[in-house]
Amino acid sequence: MEEVVKEVVKKEALRLFTYGLYAVTTGDADHWNAFTANWLSQVSFEPPLIVLSVDNTAVSLPIIRASQHFAVHVYSAEQRDLSGLLGKSFAKHPEKLDGLRTQIGETGCPVLLDTLAWVECSVENEMAAGDSTLVLGRVVAAHVQVHGQAQGEPLTMRAAGFRHAG
């Protein structure tokens, strides 16, 4: 019984961690995917580095490994529906990419044009982390929307009503 209580308390504590929600794209014009991520963080200013946690079974992990780049996009607070759409499995919902406004970024990675901002990263390293892989990326390009529908506050897990099991 005490172990069950400890597990419940652990999950409750982990659910209080704050997270942003981000769209991640990877691949090239012919073979790419986009997914919603929240386990990522900037880990260095010089050089500018981001670490991204990707589920080991995700369709995007082999694409990241093959292309050696990914882009992280900041959703606006009004993009909850898009974050939910891109949170769906590509294997089950390949149509989730239909209709997204994209262009090819400086790294050759597709970028989503209707987000607040994005950074393009080249893969520096990776590390196993339980059921996920941590991918370390060096920021090599960045864009912030100045005009258009993507202005506003960033979307967070709490604001979207999403939560992890912990």
Residue pairs with C-beta under 8 A, 6 or more apart in sequence:
10 166
11 165
11 166
12 166
13 166
14 164
14 166
15 163
15 164
15 166
18 156
18 157
18 158
19 38
19 39
19 156
19 157
20 38
20 74
20 154
20 155
20 156
20 157
21 36
21 37
21 38
21 75
21 83
21 154
21 155
21 156
21 157
21 160
21 162
22 36
22 37
22 38
22 40
22 72
22 73
22 74
22 75
23 34
23 35
23 36
23 37
23 72
23 73
23 75
23 82
23 83
23 86
23 112
23 115
24 34
24 35
24 36
24 37
24 40
24 52
24 60
24 70
24 71
24 72
24 73
25 32
25 33
25 34
25 70
25 71
25 73
25 102
25 109
25 110
25 111
25 112
26 32
26 33
26 60
26 63
26 64
26 67
26 69
26 70
26 71
26 109
27 33
27 63
27 67
27 109
27 110
28 67
28 104
28 108
28 109
28 110
29 104
29 108
29 110
31 63
32 63
32 97
32 109
32 110
33 59
33 60
33 63
33 90
33 97
34 86
34 96
34 97
34 100
34 110
34 112
35 58
35 60
35 86
35 87
35 90
36 83
36 84
36 86
36 87
37 52
37 53
37 54
37 72
38 157
38 162
39 52
39 53
39 132
40 50
40 51
40 52
40 53
40 72
41 50
41 51
42 48
42 49
42 50
43 49
43 50
43 51
43 136
47 138
47 139
48 119
48 138
48 139
49 124
49 136
49 137
49 138
49 139
50 72
50 119
50 121
50 136
50 137
50 139
51 134
51 135
51 136
51 137
52 70
52 72
52 134
52 135
52 137
53 129
53 132
53 133
53 134
53 135
54 60
54 61
54 64
54 132
54 133
54 135
55 61
55 131
55 132
56 131
56 132
56 133
59 89
59 90
59 91
60 70
60 90
61 133
64 70
64 123
64 135
65 123
65 126
67 108
67 109
68 122
68 123
69 107
69 108
69 109
69 120
69 121
69 122
69 123
69 137
70 109
70 120
70 121
70 123
70 135
70 137
71 105
71 107
71 109
71 110
71 111
71 112
71 118
71 119
71 120
71 121
72 118
72 119
72 121
72 137
73 111
73 112
73 115
73 116
73 117
73 118
74 115
74 116
74 117
74 118
74 154
74 155
75 82
75 83
75 115
75 116
75 154
75 155
76 115
76 116
76 150
76 151
76 152
76 153
76 154
76 155
77 152
77 153
77 154
77 155
77 159
78 152
78 155
79 114
79 115
79 155
80 155
80 159
80 160
80 161
82 114
83 155
83 160
83 162
84 160
85 96
86 96
87 162
88 96
90 96
90 97
100 112
100 114
101 112
101 113
101 114
102 110
102 111
102 112
102 113
103 110
103 111
103 113
104 110
104 111
105 111
105 118
105 120
105 141
105 143
106 120
106 140
106 141
107 120
107 121
107 122
107 140
107 141
109 120
111 118
111 120
111 143
112 118
113 150
114 148
114 149
114 150
115 145
115 150
116 144
116 145
116 150
116 151
116 152
116 154
117 142
117 143
117 144
117 145
118 142
118 143
119 139
119 141
119 142
119 143
120 139
120 140
120 141
120 142
121 137
121 138
121 139
121 140
122 137
122 138
122 140
123 135
123 136
123 137
124 136
124 137
124 138
125 135
125 136
126 133
126 134
126 135
126 136
127 133
127 134
127 136
128 134
145 151
157 163
157 164
